[in-house]
């Protein structure tokens, strides 16, 4: 007779967010904001494309009025790799010391700044901190410096989160570093900086916003986990009342602005709504977590063959992060439907308020997503970016390495489940 008691269930959820400044020309005030931290020497991190717009240098120049010496590093890699991050860290170590960091750009620049901040304040190498099983999963032992994140794209939510994402080239897998100390000190959201974002980037990064909101909204509820000790708590604690609020508001904003922002990039209201949606979704998933679509995205991006997306740099093949997340999302949410039917239907209603619920409610959210992806020119499934049936085993292997994400899924996920999702995602319509 088994007399053991069941493990006590969790009763605590956590919530964290950076300081936030939002609005037109908010990026003009960063010098003042940093002066309150008593900093004197700042590294501005960006990529070559964003640097060419002059925005990072403008941000650096306005700091001089507050006695801050700022230098621009434009070597961030679009879709960072372990090699590009190591190069950026080596530069920062060799040109420091730095009192603070400012990231100006998309999630790639912000994640690069997070890695620089971590490895210029803490001992060891990059792979010491990368999530297991790819890296050692070591936690930082020392405090990090202030980091101000200034997104110029609307999507990643990296300005709100504790996560730094990268491709590990040798392993052909996308993974990352996750720790509460990586969360930026302050997020400065200036919608004016996104007006030049081209349609292809707006579409891909917008799908990242949407999946952040959907995955956190449908994530495993926080009380279904086993009780953790204080030192065991991680930023991803499962869906909860506060993350739900942010996710629902993000979906409502996307319903009215996403297609307009892709088709009419000069629509200032649509851009502002997308920027707000990205921030809200980041505040949701940065605490609740994401699951299958993001776990699948890592091997899709890491094992890219010869796909060159519209409106991205053409020098090397890539599947942008938001696009790679979207490609299996309809099938992923078809799979998770049975865990929380009401939530899946509610999400579809928020995204398509004028649509009627179909006779089979499980098809509502996948249909809404597929129609949106078709409208904004997202590729028609995994097959459209160069993968075939023979690639599924390697894709599944890459997904199953993302146990940190899969643990947040509302259903237990097997290799066969993931293989089926990839197989059915080869063509979505």
Secondary structure, DSSP 8 states (H G I E B T S, - for coil): --------B---------EEEESTTGGGGHHHHHHTTT--EEEEEEEHHHHTTTHHHHHHHTTGGGT-EEEEEEEE-SS-BHHHHHHHHHHHHHH---SEEEEEESHHHHHHHHHHHHHHHS-S-HHHHS-TTTS------S---EEEEEESSSS--TTT-SEEEEEETTTTEEEEEE-GGGS-SEEEE-GGGGTT--HHHHHHHHHHHHHHHHHHHSS-BGGGSB---GGG--S---B-HHHHHHHHHHHHHHHHHHHHHHH-TT-HHHHHHHHHHHHHHHHHHHHH---HHHHHHHHHHHT--S-B-TTS--SS-B--HHHHHHTTHHHHHHHHGGG-HHHHHHHHHHH-TTS---SSTHHHHHHHHHHHHHHTT--SSGGGGT--GGGHHHHHHHHHT-HHHHTTSSS---HHHHHHHHHHTS---
